[in-house]
């Protein structure tokens, strides 16, 4: 019996740690601090020196100056981060397609030094709280469609990334 309790506790810890996909690599604490400085300097509109932001990728405006390797890594991060939605927003009245889209990537700099990236990613989703959803794709036709959207910061080496604590995953009725 004691073994079952220990096993249940270990499984509980493992699954709860999987709910948050954020990853802390080498010097992750320094990157976390740098991202906070960037957000303070660039959060609303123009960046304050010495910070600057350069948009490298945006699916809506067709901007795509992102290096292919960087884009692959950003898509991996976006997919990893979206995995946590099963234990967060998707436990509520939402259903998602499960296909994560990288929406935008902006590089942020301090002076001429790349500090990291701010990415936005999303999945097509439906609000199922006020419709006749019964678990089938067909029943989603009567549900309100939108996207689950989230923002994360990614270090230049891609080893540290975390969700924007001010903007955790949220449902938006905008369909693009």
C-alpha positions as CSV (number, residue, x, y, z in Angstrom):
1,X,0.0,0.0,0.0
2,X,2.8,2.4,0.9
3,X,4.4,1.7,-2.5
4,X,1.2,2.7,-4.3
5,X,1.1,6.0,-2.4
6,X,4.7,6.7,-3.3
7,X,4.1,5.8,-6.9
8,X,1.0,8.0,-7.0
9,X,3.0,10.9,-5.5
10,X,5.8,10.5,-8.0
11,X,3.4,10.4,-10.9
12,X,1.6,13.4,-9.6
13,X,4.8,15.4,-9.4
14,X,5.8,14.3,-12.9
15,X,2.5,15.2,-14.5
16,X,2.3,18.5,-12.6
17,X,5.7,19.5,-13.8
18,X,4.6,18.7,-17.4
19,X,1.8,21.2,-17.1
20,X,4.2,24.1,-17.4
21,X,6.4,23.8,-20.4
22,X,8.6,26.7,-19.5
23,X,12.3,25.7,-19.6
24,X,15.2,27.2,-17.7
25,X,18.6,26.6,-19.4
26,X,22.1,27.8,-18.5
27,X,22.0,31.5,-17.4
28,X,18.2,31.3,-17.6
29,X,17.9,33.6,-14.5
30,X,19.9,36.3,-16.4
31,X,17.7,35.9,-19.4
32,X,14.5,36.1,-17.3
33,X,15.8,39.4,-15.9
34,X,16.8,40.7,-19.4
35,X,13.3,39.9,-20.7
36,X,11.8,41.8,-17.8
37,X,14.0,44.9,-18.6
38,X,13.0,44.6,-22.3
39,X,9.3,44.4,-21.4
40,X,9.7,47.5,-19.2
41,X,11.5,49.4,-22.0
42,X,9.3,48.2,-24.9
43,X,6.0,47.1,-23.4
44,X,3.9,49.9,-24.8
45,X,5.0,51.3,-28.2
46,X,8.5,52.6,-28.9
47,X,11.4,51.0,-27.0
48,X,13.5,53.2,-24.7
49,X,17.2,53.1,-25.3
50,X,19.3,51.0,-25.2
51,X,16.6,48.4,-26.1
52,X,15.1,47.9,-29.6
53,X,12.7,45.4,-31.1
54,X,12.8,44.1,-34.7
55,X,9.9,42.1,-36.1
56,X,11.4,39.1,-38.0
57,X,8.3,37.1,-38.7
58,X,4.5,37.8,-38.8
59,X,2.0,35.4,-40.4
60,X,-0.6,38.1,-40.8
61,X,1.6,40.7,-42.5
62,X,3.8,38.1,-44.4
63,X,7.0,39.5,-42.8
64,X,9.6,36.7,-42.9
65,X,13.2,37.7,-42.5
66,X,13.8,34.9,-39.9
67,X,16.7,32.5,-40.5
68,X,15.4,29.0,-41.3
69,X,17.1,27.4,-38.3
70,X,15.7,30.1,-35.9
71,X,12.2,29.5,-37.3
72,X,12.5,25.8,-36.8
73,X,13.6,26.3,-33.2
74,X,10.8,28.9,-32.6
75,X,8.2,26.4,-33.9
76,X,9.5,23.8,-31.5
77,X,9.3,26.2,-28.6
78,X,5.7,27.2,-29.6
79,X,4.6,23.5,-29.8
80,X,6.2,22.7,-26.5
81,X,4.6,25.7,-24.8
82,X,1.2,24.9,-26.2
83,X,1.4,21.4,-24.8
84,X,0.7,22.9,-21.3
85,X,-2.7,24.1,-22.5
86,X,-4.2,20.7,-21.9
87,X,-3.7,21.3,-18.1
88,X,-4.7,24.9,-18.2
89,X,-7.1,26.7,-20.6
90,X,-8.3,23.5,-22.3
91,X,-9.5,22.2,-18.9
92,X,-12.2,24.9,-19.2
93,X,-14.8,25.4,-21.9
94,X,-12.5,25.3,-24.9
95,X,-11.5,22.8,-27.5
96,X,-8.5,23.3,-29.8
97,X,-7.4,21.8,-33.1
98,X,-4.0,20.8,-31.7
99,X,-2.1,22.4,-34.6
100,X,0.1,25.2,-33.1
101,X,0.8,28.1,-35.4
102,X,3.8,30.4,-35.0
103,X,2.2,33.8,-35.4
104,X,5.0,36.3,-34.8
105,X,8.7,36.5,-33.8
106,X,10.4,39.7,-32.7
107,X,14.1,39.9,-31.8
108,X,15.0,42.2,-29.0
109,X,18.4,43.8,-28.6
110,X,20.2,45.8,-25.9
111,X,22.4,48.0,-28.0
112,X,23.7,45.8,-30.8
113,X,23.5,42.6,-28.7
114,X,20.7,40.1,-29.3
115,X,19.1,39.5,-26.0
116,X,16.3,37.2,-27.1
117,X,13.0,36.7,-28.9
118,X,9.4,37.4,-28.1
119,X,7.1,35.0,-29.9
120,X,3.4,34.6,-30.2
121,X,1.7,31.3,-31.1
122,X,-1.8,30.1,-31.3
123,X,-4.2,27.3,-32.2
124,X,-7.6,27.3,-33.8
125,X,-10.1,26.7,-31.0
126,X,-13.8,26.8,-30.1
127,X,-15.7,28.0,-27.1
128,X,-17.8,25.0,-26.2
129,X,-19.4,26.4,-23.0
130,X,-22.7,27.6,-24.7
131,X,-23.2,25.1,-27.5
132,X,-24.2,21.5,-28.0
133,X,-20.6,20.1,-28.2
134,X,-20.6,16.3,-27.6
135,X,-17.0,15.5,-28.3
136,X,-17.3,15.2,-32.1
137,X,-15.9,17.5,-34.7
138,X,-19.3,17.8,-36.3
139,X,-20.9,19.3,-33.1
140,X,-18.3,22.1,-33.1
141,X,-20.2,23.7,-36.0
142,X,-22.6,25.3,-33.5
143,X,-19.8,26.6,-31.3
144,X,-18.0,30.0,-31.4
145,X,-14.7,29.8,-33.2
146,X,-11.5,31.7,-32.4
147,X,-7.9,31.1,-31.4
148,X,-6.1,30.3,-28.2
149,X,-3.2,32.8,-28.1
150,X,-0.1,33.0,-25.9
151,X,3.2,34.9,-25.8
152,X,6.6,33.6,-24.7
153,X,10.2,34.8,-24.4
154,X,13.0,32.7,-25.9
155,X,16.7,33.0,-25.2
156,X,19.1,33.3,-28.2
157,X,20.4,29.8,-27.6
158,X,16.7,28.5,-27.4
159,X,17.5,26.7,-24.1
160,X,15.4,29.0,-21.9
161,X,11.9,30.0,-22.6
162,X,8.9,31.0,-20.6
163,X,5.3,32.3,-21.0
164,X,4.7,36.0,-20.6
165,X,3.4,36.2,-17.1
166,X,1.1,39.1,-18.0
167,X,-0.5,37.3,-20.9
168,X,-1.0,33.6,-20.3
169,X,-2.9,31.7,-22.9
170,X,-6.3,33.2,-23.6
171,X,-9.1,32.6,-26.0
172,X,-9.8,35.3,-28.7
173,X,-12.9,35.3,-30.9
174,X,-10.8,36.7,-33.8
175,X,-10.3,33.9,-36.2
176,X,-7.1,35.0,-37.9
